Amino acid sequence: MSVSCGVECFLVLGCLRWGWKRCTYIGSYDSVTWPIATAEEFEPIPRICRVILAVYEPDLRNPKYAPSGGFHLNPDWVIKRVTYEQTQGNAPPYIIYLDHDHREIVLAIRGLNLVKESDYKLLLDNKLGMQMFDGGYVHHGLLKSAIWLLSQESKTLKRVWEENGKSYKMVFAGHSLGSGVAALLTVIVVNHRDRLGGIPRSLLRCYSMAPARCMSLNLAVKYADVIYSVVLQDDFLPRTPTPLEDIFKSIFCLPCLLFLVCLRDTFIPEGRKLRDSRRLYAPGRMYHIVERKFCRCGRYPPEVRTAIPVEGRFEHIVLSCNATADHGIIWIEREAEKALEKLKESTETVRMAPNIPKIERLHTLEKEHKDALKRAVSLSIPHAVPTAEEGESSSSGNKSTEPCRDECHKETDVSETRAKTSDAKTNWNELVQKLFKKNESGQLLLKRDAAVSG
Protein backbone atom coordinates (compact mmCIF):
# COMPACT_ATOMS: atom_id res chain seq x y z
CA MET A 1 0.00 0.00 0.00
CA SER A 2 2.78 2.40 0.96
CA VAL A 3 4.68 1.56 -2.25
CA SER A 4 1.68 2.36 -4.46
CA CYS A 5 1.12 5.64 -2.58
CA GLY A 6 4.75 6.53 -3.07
CA VAL A 7 4.51 5.83 -6.80
CA GLU A 8 1.33 7.91 -7.07
CA CYS A 9 2.95 10.80 -5.20
CA PHE A 10 5.98 10.59 -7.44
CA LEU A 11 3.80 10.70 -10.57
CA VAL A 12 1.74 13.60 -9.22
CA LEU A 13 4.86 15.58 -8.34
CA GLY A 14 6.34 14.83 -11.74
CA CYS A 15 3.19 16.02 -13.52
CA LEU A 16 3.03 19.14 -11.38
CA ARG A 17 6.68 19.92 -12.13
CA TRP A 18 6.12 19.40 -15.85
CA GLY A 19 2.95 21.51 -15.78
CA TRP A 20 4.74 24.33 -13.96
CA LYS A 21 7.61 24.34 -16.43
CA ARG A 22 5.27 24.33 -19.42
CA CYS A 23 2.93 27.01 -18.10
CA THR A 24 5.81 29.30 -17.16
CA TYR A 25 7.69 28.82 -20.43
CA ILE A 26 7.51 31.94 -22.58
CA GLY A 27 8.47 32.53 -26.19
CA SER A 28 11.47 34.72 -25.39
CA TYR A 29 13.28 31.73 -23.84
CA ASP A 30 13.76 30.19 -27.30
CA SER A 31 16.20 32.91 -28.35
CA VAL A 32 17.59 34.08 -25.01
CA THR A 33 21.19 33.31 -26.03
CA TRP A 34 20.96 34.78 -29.54
CA PRO A 35 22.66 38.06 -30.48
CA ILE A 36 20.66 41.18 -31.36
CA ALA A 37 20.11 41.80 -35.07
CA THR A 38 21.33 44.96 -36.76
CA ALA A 39 19.14 47.61 -38.36
CA GLU A 40 20.73 47.01 -41.78
CA GLU A 41 19.86 43.32 -41.98
CA PHE A 42 16.37 43.72 -40.47
CA GLU A 43 15.43 46.79 -42.54
CA PRO A 44 13.66 44.92 -45.41
CA ILE A 45 11.35 42.91 -43.17
CA PRO A 46 8.65 45.52 -42.31
CA ARG A 47 8.60 46.55 -45.96
CA ILE A 48 8.19 42.95 -47.16
CA CYS A 49 5.38 42.45 -44.63
CA ARG A 50 3.59 45.42 -46.20
CA VAL A 51 3.91 43.86 -49.67
CA ILE A 52 2.49 40.56 -48.36
CA LEU A 53 -0.39 42.48 -46.78
CA ALA A 54 -1.18 43.88 -50.22
CA VAL A 55 -2.18 40.37 -51.32
CA TYR A 56 -4.92 40.46 -48.67
CA GLU A 57 -6.19 43.88 -49.79
CA PRO A 58 -9.31 44.02 -51.99
CA ASP A 59 -8.33 47.49 -53.27
CA LEU A 60 -4.67 48.54 -53.29
CA ARG A 61 -5.52 52.23 -53.75
CA ASN A 62 -7.74 52.21 -50.67
CA PRO A 63 -5.97 49.83 -48.30
CA LYS A 64 -7.92 48.28 -45.47
CA TYR A 65 -4.75 47.96 -43.40
CA ALA A 66 -3.19 51.41 -43.09
CA PRO A 67 0.64 51.47 -43.21
CA SER A 68 2.19 51.79 -39.75
CA GLY A 69 5.59 52.96 -40.99
CA GLY A 70 7.16 55.02 -43.73
CA PHE A 71 6.78 52.49 -46.55
CA HIS A 72 3.79 52.89 -48.86
CA LEU A 73 3.17 50.39 -51.63
CA ASN A 74 2.78 52.01 -55.05
CA PRO A 75 -0.15 50.32 -56.88
CA ASP A 76 1.33 51.37 -60.22
CA TRP A 77 4.35 49.16 -59.59
CA VAL A 78 2.28 45.98 -59.18
CA ILE A 79 3.15 43.95 -62.27
CA LYS A 80 0.74 41.12 -61.67
CA ARG A 81 -1.94 40.14 -59.19
CA VAL A 82 -3.30 36.58 -59.12
CA THR A 83 -6.47 35.52 -57.29
CA TYR A 84 -7.89 32.19 -56.11
CA GLU A 85 -9.92 31.93 -59.30
CA GLN A 86 -6.75 32.18 -61.39
CA THR A 87 -4.65 29.77 -59.33
CA GLN A 88 -7.47 27.21 -59.38
CA GLY A 89 -6.34 25.74 -56.09
CA ASN A 90 -2.74 25.12 -57.18
CA ALA A 91 -1.30 27.90 -55.01
CA PRO A 92 -2.45 30.70 -52.70
CA PRO A 93 -3.02 34.15 -54.27
CA TYR A 94 0.10 36.25 -54.89
CA ILE A 95 1.39 39.46 -56.43
CA ILE A 96 4.56 40.44 -58.29
CA TYR A 97 5.72 43.88 -57.22
CA LEU A 98 8.55 45.88 -58.78
CA ASP A 99 10.00 48.14 -56.08
CA HIS A 100 12.16 50.69 -57.89
CA ASP A 101 13.00 52.58 -54.69
CA HIS A 102 14.68 49.55 -53.13
CA ARG A 103 15.62 47.82 -56.41
CA GLU A 104 13.70 44.63 -55.67
CA ILE A 105 11.40 42.30 -57.59
CA VAL A 106 9.06 40.84 -54.96
CA LEU A 107 6.83 37.80 -55.39
CA ALA A 108 4.60 37.81 -52.29
CA ILE A 109 2.27 34.92 -51.35
CA ARG A 110 -0.61 35.15 -48.89
CA GLY A 111 -1.27 32.79 -45.99
CA LEU A 112 -3.98 30.27 -45.22
CA ASN A 113 -7.59 31.23 -45.90
CA LEU A 114 -9.75 29.32 -43.44
CA VAL A 115 -12.73 29.29 -45.79
CA LYS A 116 -10.88 28.03 -48.88
CA GLU A 117 -10.89 24.27 -49.38
CA SER A 118 -7.98 24.50 -51.83
CA ASP A 119 -5.64 25.77 -49.08
CA TYR A 120 -6.48 22.77 -46.91
CA LYS A 121 -5.80 20.43 -49.82
CA LEU A 122 -2.27 21.81 -50.11
CA LEU A 123 -1.67 21.17 -46.41
CA LEU A 124 -3.23 17.71 -46.42
CA ASP A 125 -1.12 16.58 -49.38
CA ASN A 126 1.69 15.24 -47.23
CA LYS A 127 2.76 12.48 -44.87
CA LEU A 128 5.83 12.23 -42.67
CA GLY A 129 8.74 11.25 -44.92
CA MET A 130 6.59 11.37 -48.07
CA GLN A 131 8.74 13.71 -50.19
CA MET A 132 12.50 13.54 -50.58
CA PHE A 133 14.16 16.53 -52.22
CA ASP A 134 17.69 17.89 -52.61
CA GLY A 135 19.18 15.51 -50.06
CA GLY A 136 16.47 16.02 -47.45
CA TYR A 137 12.72 16.01 -46.87
CA VAL A 138 10.15 18.68 -47.68
CA HIS A 139 6.39 19.12 -47.47
CA HIS A 140 4.94 17.45 -50.58
CA GLY A 141 1.91 19.72 -51.13
CA LEU A 142 3.87 22.93 -50.65
CA LEU A 143 6.56 21.72 -53.06
CA LYS A 144 3.95 20.98 -55.73
CA SER A 145 2.54 24.47 -55.24
CA ALA A 146 6.01 26.01 -55.60
CA ILE A 147 6.63 24.10 -58.84
CA TRP A 148 3.28 25.22 -60.26
CA LEU A 149 3.96 28.84 -59.34
CA LEU A 150 7.38 28.77 -60.99
CA SER A 151 5.87 27.22 -64.11
CA GLN A 152 3.48 30.17 -64.30
CA GLU A 153 5.77 33.05 -63.38
CA SER A 154 9.42 32.18 -64.10
CA LYS A 155 9.21 33.74 -67.56
CA THR A 156 7.79 36.98 -66.11
CA LEU A 157 10.40 37.10 -63.35
CA LYS A 158 13.23 36.54 -65.79
CA ARG A 159 11.93 39.22 -68.15
CA VAL A 160 11.49 41.83 -65.41
CA TRP A 161 14.95 41.12 -63.98
CA GLU A 162 16.63 41.45 -67.37
CA GLU A 163 14.67 44.61 -68.25
CA ASN A 164 16.02 46.26 -65.10
CA GLY A 165 19.67 45.73 -65.88
CA LYS A 166 20.07 42.43 -64.02
CA SER A 167 20.84 44.39 -60.89
CA TYR A 168 17.61 44.14 -58.88
CA LYS A 169 17.26 41.63 -56.05
CA MET A 170 14.69 38.90 -56.55
CA VAL A 171 12.70 38.43 -53.34
CA PHE A 172 10.28 35.60 -52.61
CA ALA A 173 8.09 36.19 -49.57
CA GLY A 174 5.13 34.56 -47.90
CA HIS A 175 3.09 34.36 -44.74
CA SER A 176 2.04 31.14 -42.98
CA LEU A 177 1.05 28.72 -45.76
CA GLY A 178 2.64 31.05 -48.31
CA SER A 179 5.90 31.07 -46.36
CA GLY A 180 6.41 27.36 -47.03
CA VAL A 181 5.66 27.79 -50.73
CA ALA A 182 8.07 30.74 -50.95
CA ALA A 183 10.85 28.87 -49.12
CA LEU A 184 10.65 25.77 -51.33
CA LEU A 185 10.34 27.95 -54.42
CA THR A 186 13.60 29.63 -53.38
CA VAL A 187 15.37 26.27 -53.00
CA ILE A 188 14.37 25.33 -56.56
CA VAL A 189 15.47 28.68 -57.98
CA VAL A 190 18.84 28.56 -56.17
CA ASN A 191 19.53 25.22 -57.84
CA HIS A 192 18.41 26.43 -61.29
CA ARG A 193 19.43 30.09 -61.40
CA ASP A 194 20.31 29.78 -65.09
CA ARG A 195 16.58 29.46 -65.82
CA LEU A 196 16.01 32.97 -64.49
CA GLY A 197 18.73 34.61 -66.55
CA GLY A 198 21.69 33.45 -64.45
CA ILE A 199 20.77 35.56 -61.42
CA PRO A 200 23.55 35.42 -58.77
CA ARG A 201 22.77 33.71 -55.48
CA SER A 202 23.69 36.95 -53.71
CA LEU A 203 20.67 38.65 -55.34
CA LEU A 204 18.19 35.99 -54.21
CA ARG A 205 16.29 36.36 -50.93
CA CYS A 206 13.35 34.68 -49.25
CA TYR A 207 11.43 36.08 -46.27
CA SER A 208 9.15 33.62 -44.46
CA MET A 209 6.78 35.38 -42.06
CA ALA A 210 5.29 33.12 -39.37
CA PRO A 211 7.04 30.24 -41.15
CA ALA A 212 5.56 26.81 -41.64
CA ARG A 213 7.73 23.79 -40.96
CA CYS A 214 8.42 22.76 -44.53
CA MET A 215 11.94 21.26 -44.80
CA SER A 216 14.27 18.94 -42.92
CA LEU A 217 16.96 20.36 -40.66
CA ASN A 218 19.85 19.86 -43.08
CA LEU A 219 18.04 21.92 -45.73
CA ALA A 220 16.99 24.56 -43.21
CA VAL A 221 20.64 25.15 -42.31
CA LYS A 222 21.97 24.69 -45.84
CA TYR A 223 19.92 27.57 -47.28
CA ALA A 224 20.22 29.92 -44.30
CA ASP A 225 22.20 32.41 -46.40
CA VAL A 226 19.20 33.10 -48.65
CA ILE A 227 16.11 32.18 -46.57
CA TYR A 228 15.17 34.33 -43.56
CA SER A 229 12.33 33.34 -41.22
CA VAL A 230 10.59 35.85 -38.94
CA VAL A 231 8.80 34.70 -35.77
CA LEU A 232 6.79 36.98 -33.48
CA GLN A 233 7.13 36.01 -29.79
CA ASP A 234 4.81 33.03 -29.10
CA ASP A 235 3.65 32.10 -32.63
CA PHE A 236 2.52 28.46 -32.58
CA LEU A 237 3.23 27.41 -36.19
CA PRO A 238 7.08 27.45 -36.23
CA ARG A 239 7.03 25.53 -32.93
CA THR A 240 4.62 22.77 -33.90
CA PRO A 241 6.48 19.63 -35.03
CA THR A 242 3.17 17.88 -35.66
CA PRO A 243 2.62 17.70 -39.43
CA LEU A 244 0.66 20.66 -40.75
CA GLU A 245 -2.09 18.41 -42.04
CA ASP A 246 -2.77 17.13 -38.50
CA ILE A 247 -2.89 20.68 -37.12
CA PHE A 248 -5.50 21.90 -39.52
CA LYS A 249 -7.55 18.73 -39.29
CA SER A 250 -7.91 19.72 -35.63
CA ILE A 251 -8.23 23.47 -36.16
CA PHE A 252 -11.38 23.69 -34.07
CA CYS A 253 -9.60 22.12 -31.12
CA LEU A 254 -6.19 23.70 -31.64
CA PRO A 255 -5.49 24.45 -27.92
CA CYS A 256 -6.15 20.80 -27.05
CA LEU A 257 -3.87 19.62 -29.85
CA LEU A 258 -1.06 21.99 -28.86
CA PHE A 259 -1.25 20.76 -25.26
CA LEU A 260 -1.06 17.10 -26.32
CA VAL A 261 1.86 17.85 -28.68
CA CYS A 262 3.59 19.69 -25.88
CA LEU A 263 3.13 16.71 -23.55
CA ARG A 264 4.36 14.19 -26.13
CA ASP A 265 7.47 16.11 -27.16
CA THR A 266 8.54 16.48 -23.54
CA PHE A 267 9.47 12.81 -23.48
CA ILE A 268 11.33 12.74 -26.82
CA PRO A 269 15.11 13.27 -26.35
CA GLU A 270 16.70 16.09 -28.34
CA GLY A 271 19.19 13.72 -29.93
CA ARG A 272 16.44 11.49 -31.27
CA LYS A 273 14.69 14.51 -32.81
CA LEU A 274 17.88 15.61 -34.57
CA ARG A 275 18.56 12.13 -35.95
CA ASP A 276 15.11 11.87 -37.53
CA SER A 277 15.81 13.07 -41.07
CA ARG A 278 12.06 13.20 -41.85
CA ARG A 279 11.26 15.79 -39.19
CA LEU A 280 10.43 19.18 -40.72
CA TYR A 281 11.60 22.57 -39.43
CA ALA A 282 11.12 26.26 -40.07
CA PRO A 283 13.57 27.26 -42.84
CA GLY A 284 16.76 29.32 -42.88
CA ARG A 285 18.09 31.99 -40.56
CA MET A 286 15.70 32.91 -37.75
CA TYR A 287 14.69 36.41 -36.61
CA HIS A 288 12.77 36.34 -33.34
CA ILE A 289 10.82 39.46 -32.36
CA VAL A 290 10.51 39.49 -28.56
CA GLU A 291 8.10 41.92 -26.89
CA ARG A 292 6.70 40.27 -23.74
CA LYS A 293 8.31 39.19 -20.48
CA PHE A 294 7.49 36.63 -17.82
CA CYS A 295 4.79 37.68 -15.32
CA ARG A 296 4.51 41.16 -16.85
CA CYS A 297 1.45 42.55 -18.59
CA GLY A 298 1.42 44.37 -21.91
CA ARG A 299 3.87 44.68 -24.76
CA TYR A 300 7.35 46.11 -24.32
CA PRO A 301 9.52 47.81 -26.95
CA PRO A 302 10.37 44.84 -29.16
CA GLU A 303 13.88 43.57 -29.73
CA VAL A 304 15.05 41.31 -32.54
CA ARG A 305 17.36 38.36 -31.95
CA THR A 306 18.87 36.34 -34.77
CA ALA A 307 20.74 33.08 -35.25
CA ILE A 308 20.98 29.95 -37.38
CA PRO A 309 20.00 27.46 -34.68
CA VAL A 310 20.67 23.77 -35.11
CA GLU A 311 19.55 22.51 -31.71
CA GLY A 312 16.47 24.03 -30.12
CA ARG A 313 15.05 25.48 -33.34
CA PHE A 314 11.72 26.54 -31.77
CA GLU A 315 11.09 23.06 -30.39
CA HIS A 316 8.90 24.05 -27.41
CA ILE A 317 5.20 24.83 -27.67
CA VAL A 318 4.29 27.99 -25.75
CA LEU A 319 1.00 27.67 -23.87
CA SER A 320 0.03 31.30 -24.31
CA CYS A 321 -3.14 33.20 -25.15
CA ASN A 322 -1.03 35.00 -27.78
CA ALA A 323 0.08 31.82 -29.58
CA THR A 324 -2.43 32.37 -32.38
CA ALA A 325 -2.56 36.18 -32.29
CA ASP A 326 1.20 36.39 -32.87
CA HIS A 327 0.67 34.46 -36.10
CA GLY A 328 -1.14 37.35 -37.81
CA ILE A 329 0.76 39.20 -40.55
CA ILE A 330 -0.67 42.55 -39.45
CA TRP A 331 0.86 42.16 -35.97
CA ILE A 332 4.16 40.97 -37.40
CA GLU A 333 4.31 44.05 -39.64
CA ARG A 334 3.51 46.48 -36.80
CA GLU A 335 5.92 44.97 -34.29
CA ALA A 336 8.67 44.62 -36.91
CA GLU A 337 8.31 48.34 -37.68
CA LYS A 338 8.65 49.21 -33.98
CA ALA A 339 11.62 46.88 -33.64
CA LEU A 340 13.33 48.47 -36.64
CA GLU A 341 12.91 51.95 -35.19
CA LYS A 342 14.45 50.76 -31.94
CA LEU A 343 17.39 49.19 -33.78
CA LYS A 344 17.98 52.42 -35.71
CA GLU A 345 17.96 54.44 -32.49
CA SER A 346 20.49 52.13 -30.86
CA THR A 347 22.68 52.30 -33.99
CA GLU A 348 22.65 56.11 -33.96
CA THR A 349 23.87 56.20 -30.37
CA VAL A 350 27.02 54.31 -31.37
CA ARG A 351 28.67 56.31 -34.15
CA MET A 352 31.29 54.34 -36.05
CA ALA A 353 33.19 54.81 -39.29
CA PRO A 354 30.92 54.38 -42.33
CA ASN A 355 30.83 50.98 -44.06
CA ILE A 356 32.99 49.30 -41.42
CA PRO A 357 30.07 47.95 -39.30
CA LYS A 358 28.29 46.72 -42.42
CA ILE A 359 31.38 44.86 -43.66
CA GLU A 360 32.03 43.34 -40.24
CA ARG A 361 28.41 42.19 -39.95
CA LEU A 362 28.60 40.60 -43.40
CA HIS A 363 31.61 38.55 -42.33
CA THR A 364 29.79 37.62 -39.12
CA LEU A 365 26.77 36.34 -41.04
CA GLU A 366 29.00 34.25 -43.30
CA LYS A 367 30.82 32.79 -40.30
CA GLU A 368 27.54 31.97 -38.54
CA HIS A 369 26.36 30.05 -41.60
CA LYS A 370 29.59 28.03 -41.83
CA ASP A 371 29.51 27.34 -38.07
CA ALA A 372 25.91 26.13 -38.31
CA LEU A 373 26.82 23.75 -41.14
CA LYS A 374 29.75 22.40 -39.11
CA ARG A 375 27.55 22.04 -36.04
CA ALA A 376 25.00 20.05 -38.05
CA VAL A 377 27.78 17.71 -39.20
CA SER A 378 29.14 17.30 -35.66
CA LEU A 379 25.67 16.28 -34.43
CA SER A 380 25.48 13.59 -37.13
CA ILE A 381 22.35 15.08 -38.67
CA PRO A 382 21.53 12.95 -41.75
CA HIS A 383 22.70 14.48 -45.06
CA ALA A 384 24.12 17.58 -43.38
CA VAL A 385 27.62 17.21 -44.84
CA PRO A 386 28.35 20.46 -46.73
CA THR A 387 30.19 20.29 -50.04
CA ALA A 388 33.02 22.66 -50.87
CA GLU A 389 30.65 24.73 -52.99
CA GLU A 390 28.14 25.06 -50.15
CA GLY A 391 30.84 26.16 -47.73
CA GLU A 392 31.91 28.92 -50.10
CA SER A 393 28.44 29.98 -51.32
CA SER A 394 27.78 32.63 -48.68
CA SER A 395 31.16 34.33 -49.10
CA SER A 396 31.60 34.42 -52.87
CA GLY A 397 29.30 37.38 -53.63
CA ASN A 398 28.27 37.48 -57.28
CA LYS A 399 30.38 34.38 -57.95
CA SER A 400 28.20 32.27 -55.65
CA THR A 401 27.43 28.72 -56.72
CA GLU A 402 24.53 26.50 -55.83
CA PRO A 403 25.03 23.09 -54.15
CA CYS A 404 24.25 20.99 -57.22
CA ARG A 405 25.71 23.34 -59.83
CA ASP A 406 27.96 20.91 -61.70
CA GLU A 407 25.37 18.16 -61.78
CA CYS A 408 22.52 20.45 -62.79
CA HIS A 409 24.56 22.15 -65.50
CA LYS A 410 25.66 18.84 -67.01
CA GLU A 411 22.05 17.70 -67.18
CA THR A 412 20.70 20.95 -68.59
CA ASP A 413 23.34 21.93 -71.16
CA VAL A 414 21.16 20.75 -74.05
CA SER A 415 18.03 22.46 -72.73
CA GLU A 416 19.99 25.70 -72.14
CA THR A 417 21.09 25.72 -75.80
CA ARG A 418 17.51 25.25 -76.91
CA ALA A 419 16.35 28.01 -74.57
CA LYS A 420 18.73 30.46 -76.27
CA THR A 421 17.26 29.75 -79.68
CA SER A 422 13.61 29.53 -78.71
CA ASP A 423 11.22 31.12 -76.21
CA ALA A 424 9.88 27.79 -75.00
CA LYS A 425 8.50 27.68 -71.48
CA THR A 426 10.72 26.01 -68.89
CA ASN A 427 9.33 22.70 -67.64
CA TRP A 428 9.98 23.05 -63.91
CA ASN A 429 8.56 19.61 -63.18
CA GLU A 430 11.36 18.01 -65.24
CA LEU A 431 14.03 20.15 -63.60
CA VAL A 432 12.82 19.30 -60.11
CA GLN A 433 12.79 15.60 -61.03
CA LYS A 434 16.56 15.90 -61.53
CA LEU A 435 16.88 17.01 -57.91
CA PHE A 436 14.78 14.00 -56.92
CA LYS A 437 17.30 11.75 -58.68
CA LYS A 438 20.01 13.03 -56.35
CA ASN A 439 18.21 11.25 -53.53
CA GLU A 440 18.11 7.78 -55.06
CA SER A 441 21.61 6.91 -53.86
CA GLY A 442 20.65 7.99 -50.35
CA GLN A 443 17.50 5.90 -49.99
CA LEU A 444 19.17 3.04 -48.12
CA LEU A 445 20.99 5.45 -45.82
CA LEU A 446 17.76 7.23 -44.95
CA LYS A 447 16.02 3.96 -44.18
CA ARG A 448 18.90 2.97 -41.94
CA ASP A 449 18.79 6.34 -40.13
CA ALA A 450 15.04 6.02 -39.65
CA ALA A 451 15.48 2.54 -38.19
CA VAL A 452 18.17 3.73 -35.79
CA SER A 453 16.16 6.76 -34.60
CA GLY A 454 12.81 5.06 -34.54
N, C-alpha and C positions, 0 to 999 in steps of 0.2 A: 504493500500500500504506500509506504513512504517512498519507495523507488519511483512508482508511477507519479506521485505528487511532485517529486523532484524533477522528473522529466517534463511534466506539464509546466512547472514553473520556469524551467529552462527555456522551453518553447515560447512561453508568453513573454519572457524577458527579451528573447531574441527578436520576436515580432515587434515588440515595443521599440527596441533599439533601431531595427530596420525602419519602422514607421517614422521615428523621430528624425533619422538621417534623411529620409526621402522628403518629408514635409518641410524640413529646414534647408533643403538644397535649393539654391537659387541659380539662375542662369549665368550670373557673373562668375561663378566658380569655374566654369568650363575654360575660361581664358585668363584666369587670374595671374598666370605666369608669363603671358604673352607681352611683347613690347607694344608701345603705343604707335599707331600708324602716323605717317606724316601727312600734312595738308596736300602736298603735291600728288601723292599716290591715291589719296581718297577723293580728290577733287572731282573726278568724272561721275562718281556714284550718285549724288543727288540729281545731277542732270540726266543720267540714264534712267533713273526712276521716273522722272517727268516724261520721258519719251515713252516708257512702258505704260504709264498712266494714260497717254494719248490713245492707246489701243482700246481702253475702256470707254473713252469719251464718245457720245453720240454725235457731237458737233464740235470740231476742233476750234472753230472761231468763237464759240461761246462755251468754254470749258466748264464742266460741272465741278471739277476739283480745281480750285484757284491755286496758282503757283504760290508756294510758301517762301521761295527764295528769289534770286535775281534772274534765273533762267526762264525764258518764255519760248515755248515751241512756236516756230513760224509755220503756219499751215501751208504756205506756198512752197516750202521745202519738202513736203511729204511727196515722195515719188510714187508710192503705191500703198493702198490700204485694202486689205483682204478680210472679208467677213466670214462668218460660219457658213453662209450659203455658198461661198466660193470655194472654201476648203473642203466642203462636203464630208466633214468628219475626219479628214486625214491629218489635220493639224489644228491647233487653236488659231484664232484670228491674229494677224500681225500687221505691222506697217514697216515700210522702208523709208527712212528719213535721212536726208542729206544735210548735215549740219556744217555749213560753210564757215561759221564762226570758229568752230573747234576742229575743223578739217576731219570730220568723221562720217562714215557711212554706217548707219545704225539699222539693224534689223531687230525689231522689238516684238516679243511674243507675249500675249496675255496669259494669265493663270487660269485655274480651273473655274468653270462656270457650273454651279451646282444644279442648274436646271437643264443642262445640255447632256443628252445621253452619249453623244460622240466623245466627250471628254472622259467619261467613265470607261468607255470602250478602250481608249488609249491606255488608261491605267490598269485595266483588267487584263490586257494582253501581255501577261508576263507570269513566270513562275521562277522560284529561286533556282538559279543556275541554268535558266532556259537559253540565254543568249551569250555566246562567247564572241569577243570582238577585240582586236588589236592586243592580244595577249592577256586579256582580262574578261570580266563580265560586265554587261550593261543591261539596262531595262529594255526589253524587247519592243514594247509598244512605243516608247519614246524614241528609240532608234529608227523604227519604221517611219515615224512622223518626221524626224530630222531628214531622212533620205528623201521623202516626198517633197518636203519644203525646198531642199536643195535642187531637186529636179525641176521645180517650178521657177525658182528665183536665181539660180547660179548665173544664168546668162545676163540677167538684169544687173546683178551685183558686179560682174566682171565689166560690163559696159560702163557703168557709172564710175567704177574705180579707174578705168583707163581714160575716160573723158576728163577726169580731174587730175591728170598728170601723174597717176600712179603714186601719189604721195599721201592720200588720205588714209587714215586708219579704217579698218573694217571691224565693226563692233557687232557682236551677236549678244542679245540680252533677253532675259525672260524672267517672269515671276511665277513661283510655285510650279505648276505643271509646265509652263513655258520655259522655266529655268532648266529643266532636264532636257527638253528638246534643244534649247540653245547650246547647252554644254556638249551634247553628243554631236550636234551639227558642227561645232567648233573642232572636235576631234577629227571628224571626217575631213574638214577643210584643211586642217594642219597637215594631214597626210596626203592631200592632193591639191596643194597650193597652185600647181601648174594649171589646173582647170579654172582658176580664177585669175588668170593673167600672170601667174608667177609671183603673187603677192608675198613679200617677206614675212616670216613668222613674227618678226618684231612689230609688224603693223596689224596683227590679228589680236583681238581681245574678246573675251566673253565675260559678261557680268550676270551672275545668277543671284537673283533676289529671293530670299526665303527658299533656298535651294532644296530640290527634291533629291533623295538618295538615288542616284542613277548610274553609278559606276563603281567598280571594285577599287579597293584601296590603292593598288599599284597604279591604276590609271589616274586616280584622283591626285596622287603625288606627281606622277609623270608629267601631267599637263598643268601644273601649278604656276608655270610662268606665263600662261595665256588665259587661264580660267580663274576668275575671282568670284568667290561666293560671299554674300552679305547676309548676316543673321542678326536680327533684332532681339536682344535680351533672351526671352524665354520661348521663342518660336518652337512649336512642337515638331514641325516637319523634318528639319535637318537632324533631329535627335531620335527619330523613330526608326529603328532598324527593321521593324515589321514591314514586309513588302507593302508598297503603296496600294496594291489592289485590296489587301486585307483591311487597310485603314478605311478606305472609302466604301467598302462593303458594310462597315460598321459606323458610318458617319453619324448616325443618329444616336449612337451610344459611344461617342469618341472618348469622353472622360473615363468610362469603364474600361475601354480598350487600352488607353494609355496607362492606367493603373496596373492592369494585368501584364502589359509589356514591361513596365517598370519592375514589377515583382519578379518576372521570369529572368530578365537580364541581370538581376542582382546576383544570381547564382551561376552565371556563365563567366568563367575566368577570362581575363583580358587576353591572355595568350591564345586561347582557343578561338576567340573572335578574330584575332589578327591572322590566324592560320587558315581561316575559312575563306578561300579565294572567291566564293560566290556571294559573300556578304557585300551589299552595296553601301556607298558612302556619299556624302555631299562632295561635290567636285572642287578641285583646285585649292588655291590659297584662300584662307578664311579671314573675313573682316567681321569682328563681333562688336556690335554697338551695345554698350552697357549703360543703363540709365536708372536702374533701381538697386537698392541695397537691402540687406537683410534687416527685417523688423523695422523698416522705415517706410512711411507712407509717401506717395507721390513720386513724380519723376524728377531726377536730378539732371544737371547739365551732362549730356551724354559724352562718353569717351569711346574711342575706337581702338581696339586691340587687334593685332594681326599676327598670323603665323601660318606655317604649313605643317599642321600637326599630323603625326603618324599614329601615335597612341592617343587615346582620349579625344578622338575627333567627334565631339558632341555625342557622346555615348550615353548620357544620362538624361532620362526624361525629367522634366521639371513640372512638378504638380503645382501649377500656378493658374490663377484666374486669367492671367494674361497670355497663356500659352497659345490661344487661338487669335487673340487680338493682335499680338505681335507679328502675326503672319501677314497682315494686310499691307499691301503695297503703299497705300496712302500714309500709313504710320511710318513705314520704313523711309519714305521720301522726306517726311517732315523731320524725323529724328536725325536722319543723315545730314540734312541741311544744318540743323543746330550743331551737330558734331563737327561739321566742316568749319563753321564759324569759330568754334572753340579752338580747333586745331590751328586756324589762321592766326588767332589772337596769341596763342602760345608761341607760334613761330615768330611773330613780330617782336615779342619781348626778348628773343635771343637773336640779335643781329650778327650775321656771319658773312663772310665774303661770298659774293654771288657765284652761283654754279657749283661751288664746292660741296654744300650739303646735298644737292641733287645727285652729284656724281658719287659721293660716298654712299648715299642710300641705294643707288643703282647697284653698286658692288655688294651691298648688304643683302639685297633681294636675291641676287645671283647666288651668293654663298648659302643663303637659307634654302634655296631650292636644291643645291647640290648636297647639303647636309641632310635634307629630308630624304633624298634618294638613297644616300648612304645608310641612313637610319632604317629605312624600309628593308634594305638588304641585310643589315645586321640582325633584324628581327625575323629573318627567314620568311618574309611575306612572299607568297607564291608569285612568280613572274615579276618581281620587283627589281631584277638586275638591270641597271641602266647600261645602254650601249655607249660607245665613245661619242656618238653623235648626240645622244640625249644629254650627256654630261656637258657638252659644249653649246647646246642649243640656246640656253638663256644668256650666254655671254658673247655670242657672235654677231649681235646686231643684225644688220641687213643681210649678213651671210649665214643666217641661221638655217639649220637643216632639220627636217622632220625625222622621227625615229625610223621610218621604213623607207627613207628616200631612195636608196639604191634599188631596193626590191621593187618599189612602186614604179620607178622610172624605167627599169628594164621591161616591166610588164606593159607599160603604157607608151613606149616609144612609137609604135605603129599608130596608135590612136591619136597621139599628139601630132604626127605628121598629117594625118587626115584632117585634124581640127584646123590646121593652118590653111588648108586648101578648101575647106568647106565650112559652113556655118551650122553644122549638124549639132543637135542638142546632146549634151553630155548625158550618158546613161549612168547615173549615180548608183543604181542598184548593182551594175556590173563592177564598178570600182570598189564598192564596199565588199562585194563577194571576195575580192582579192585580199582584203584585210581578214576576212573570215578564214581564208586558206592558211594564213600565218598560224592559226591556232591548231591546225590538224596535228602537227608534230607534238603539240603539248597536251593532247587529250589524255594520254595515259598518265602523265604527270599530275594533271588536275584530279583525275580519279583517285590516284594514290594519296594526294593531299587531302581530298575530301574524306577518304577512309581513315586517315590518321587523325584528322580533327573531329570526325564525327562519331 
